[in-house]
Amino acid sequence: MKKVLSILAVAIVIGSCVSTKKSTDPCLQTKHEVDSLKKVIASLEDEIDFWKDEVQWREAEVSYWGRKYDSIKMEVIKK
């Protein structure tokens, strides 16, 4: 009975060491961090593209209203 318990205890200790080593492997952690950061970068690049389009649309709108203002101003001056 003592042999079975000691073998079981050794197996549990070895199993926990192996599972702990896998989860704290620096290369594996670094790979996960790199993958995570790549996802963040891709997301931010998409957001940058969105805001570039938004700024371009707003600039076009400002330009339109500026021309509209100038044309109305010219009509008032002519009268």
Backbone as JSON, one array per atom type, in Angstrom:
{
  "sequence": "MKKVLSILAVAIVIGSCVSTKKSTDPCLQTKHEVDSLKKVIASLEDEIDFWKDEVQWREAEVSYWGRKYDSIKMEVIKK",
  "N": [[0.83, -1.19, 0.0], [1.99, 1.23, 0.77], [3.87, 1.53, -1.24], [2.29, 1.92, -3.49], [1.02, 4.33, -2.86], [3.27, 5.98, -2.66], [4.25, 5.82, -5.28], [2.11, 6.94, -6.62], [2.16, 9.52, -5.51], [4.65, 10.42, -6.44], [4.11, 10.37, -9.17], [2.14, 12.33, -9.32], [3.59, 14.61, -8.54], [5.54, 14.72, -10.59], [3.85, 15.0, -12.79], [2.69, 17.5, -12.21], [4.94, 19.11, -12.32], [5.67, 18.86, -15.0], [3.4, 19.94, -16.29], [3.49, 22.53, -15.25], [5.9, 23.41, -16.28], [5.35, 23.52, -19.01], [3.46, 25.59, -19.16], [4.92, 27.76, -18.32], [6.9, 28.11, -20.14], [9.22, 30.12, -21.66], [9.51, 30.62, -24.42], [7.06, 29.8, -25.47], [5.32, 31.54, -24.15], [6.26, 33.94, -25.18], [5.64, 33.6, -27.87], [2.84, 33.55, -27.74], [2.42, 36.17, -26.81], [3.44, 37.64, -28.96], [1.67, 36.84, -31.01], [-0.68, 37.85, -29.92], [-0.1, 40.6, -29.89], [0.18, 41.03, -32.63], [-2.46, 40.73, -33.45], [-3.58, 42.93, -32.16], [-2.23, 45.0, -33.48], [-3.17, 44.63, -36.11], [-5.87, 45.21, -35.7], [-5.68, 47.9, -34.91], [-4.62, 48.99, -37.24], [-6.78, 48.65, -38.96], [-8.54, 50.39, -37.7], [-7.17, 52.8, -38.07], [-7.36, 53.03, -40.87], [-10.14, 53.34, -41.06], [-10.47, 55.84, -39.75], [-8.95, 57.48, -41.43], [-10.52, 57.44, -43.74], [-12.78, 58.65, -42.67], [-11.8, 61.22, -42.0], [-11.14, 62.12, -44.56], [-13.7, 62.23, -45.7], [-14.85, 64.2, -44.08], [-13.21, 66.38, -44.68], [-13.93, 66.77, -47.34], [-16.57, 67.53, -46.98], [-16.27, 69.93, -45.53], [-14.95, 71.4, -47.47], [-16.97, 71.52, -49.42], [-18.94, 73.07, -48.06], [-17.48, 75.36, -47.69], [-17.11, 76.27, -50.34], [-19.79, 76.67, -50.95], [-20.42, 78.75, -49.15], [-18.71, 80.74, -50.18], [-19.87, 81.1, -52.73], [-22.42, 82.08, -52.08], [-21.69, 84.4, -50.75], [-20.53, 85.81, -52.85], [-22.79, 86.25, -54.43], [-24.23, 87.97, -52.8], [-22.52, 90.16, -52.75], [-22.6, 90.97, -55.43], [-25.14, 91.98, -55.66]],
  "CA": [[0.0, 0.0, 0.0], [2.88, 2.39, 0.81], [4.5, 1.66, -2.55], [1.28, 2.47, -4.4], [0.86, 5.74, -2.5], [4.48, 6.72, -3.02], [4.29, 5.91, -6.74], [1.07, 7.91, -6.97], [2.65, 10.84, -5.13], [5.71, 10.78, -7.39], [3.45, 10.64, -10.46], [1.47, 13.64, -9.21], [4.64, 15.65, -8.53], [6.11, 14.8, -11.95], [2.8, 15.56, -13.66], [2.53, 18.93, -11.96], [6.15, 19.77, -12.82], [5.6, 18.89, -16.47], [2.37, 20.9, -16.7], [3.97, 23.85, -14.88], [6.96, 23.77, -17.22], [4.73, 23.86, -20.29], [2.77, 26.87, -19.09], [5.87, 28.85, -18.06], [7.94, 28.08, -21.15], [9.37, 31.5, -22.16], [9.28, 30.68, -25.87], [5.63, 29.69, -25.69], [4.72, 32.8, -23.7], [6.64, 34.98, -26.14], [4.86, 33.38, -29.09], [1.47, 34.02, -27.46], [2.45, 37.63, -26.74], [3.62, 38.13, -30.32], [0.41, 36.64, -31.71], [-1.64, 38.8, -29.37], [0.26, 41.94, -30.36], [-0.14, 41.09, -34.07], [-3.9, 40.96, -33.55], [-3.82, 44.32, -31.76], [-1.73, 45.84, -34.56], [-4.13, 44.52, -37.23], [-7.07, 45.95, -35.3], [-5.38, 49.33, -34.94], [-4.47, 49.39, -38.64], [-8.15, 48.79, -39.47], [-9.08, 51.62, -37.13], [-6.51, 53.91, -38.76], [-7.99, 53.14, -42.19], [-11.47, 53.91, -40.86], [-10.36, 57.27, -39.44], [-8.48, 58.18, -42.63], [-11.71, 57.63, -44.58], [-13.65, 59.61, -41.99], [-11.19, 62.54, -42.16], [-11.28, 62.5, -45.97], [-15.09, 62.61, -45.91], [-15.09, 65.48, -43.4], [-12.54, 67.42, -45.46], [-14.77, 67.02, -48.51], [-17.74, 68.26, -46.51], [-15.83, 71.29, -45.22], [-14.68, 72.05, -48.75], [-18.26, 71.81, -50.05], [-19.59, 74.19, -47.39], [-16.67, 76.55, -47.97], [-17.48, 76.75, -51.69], [-21.17, 77.15, -50.86], [-20.33, 80.04, -48.49], [-18.11, 81.68, -51.12], [-20.82, 81.43, -53.8], [-23.46, 82.94, -51.51], [-21.04, 85.68, -50.47], [-20.35, 86.5, -54.14], [-24.12, 86.68, -54.87], [-24.59, 89.12, -51.98], [-21.67, 91.28, -53.16], [-23.06, 91.4, -56.74], [-26.41, 92.69, -55.54]],
  "C": [[0.87, 1.25, 0.0], [3.53, 2.61, -0.54], [3.53, 2.3, -3.54], [1.09, 3.96, -4.12], [2.09, 6.56, -2.89], [4.62, 6.86, -4.53], [3.27, 6.94, -7.22], [1.52, 9.34, -6.65], [3.73, 11.32, -6.08], [5.1, 11.12, -8.74], [2.77, 12.0, -10.44], [2.49, 14.76, -9.24], [5.23, 15.81, -9.92], [5.1, 15.41, -12.91], [2.64, 17.05, -13.46], [3.74, 19.71, -12.46], [6.11, 19.91, -14.33], [4.57, 19.92, -16.92], [2.78, 22.32, -16.36], [5.03, 24.32, -15.86], [6.38, 24.2, -18.55], [4.12, 25.25, -20.25], [3.72, 28.04, -18.85], [7.02, 28.85, -19.06], [8.06, 29.48, -21.76], [9.11, 31.62, -23.66], [7.79, 30.64, -26.19], [4.92, 30.97, -25.28], [5.02, 33.91, -24.69], [5.84, 34.83, -27.42], [3.42, 33.86, -28.9], [1.42, 35.54, -27.41], [2.58, 38.23, -28.13], [2.32, 38.0, -31.11], [-0.64, 37.63, -31.23], [-1.36, 40.21, -29.88], [0.0, 42.1, -31.86], [-1.63, 41.36, -34.28], [-4.24, 42.4, -33.18], [-3.38, 45.26, -32.87], [-2.69, 45.82, -35.74], [-5.39, 45.31, -36.92], [-6.84, 47.45, -35.38], [-5.18, 49.83, -36.37], [-5.84, 49.55, -39.29], [-8.78, 50.09, -38.96], [-8.47, 52.85, -37.79], [-7.13, 54.12, -40.13], [-9.38, 53.76, -42.08], [-11.38, 55.42, -40.64], [-9.81, 58.07, -40.61], [-9.65, 58.45, -43.56], [-12.63, 58.69, -43.98], [-13.11, 61.04, -42.17], [-11.35, 63.02, -43.6], [-12.71, 62.95, -46.26], [-15.38, 63.97, -45.28], [-14.42, 66.63, -44.15], [-13.35, 67.77, -46.71], [-16.0, 67.83, -48.12], [-17.38, 69.71, -46.19], [-15.56, 72.06, -46.51], [-15.98, 72.43, -49.45], [-18.89, 73.04, -49.41], [-18.78, 75.48, -47.56], [-16.99, 77.13, -49.34], [-18.89, 77.33, -51.69], [-21.19, 78.55, -50.23], [-19.78, 81.1, -49.46], [-19.1, 82.07, -52.22], [-21.93, 82.33, -53.29], [-22.9, 84.33, -51.24], [-20.89, 86.49, -51.76], [-21.7, 87.01, -54.65], [-24.54, 87.95, -54.1], [-23.8, 90.34, -52.43], [-22.17, 91.82, -54.5], [-24.35, 92.21, -56.64], [-26.22, 94.02, -54.97]]
}
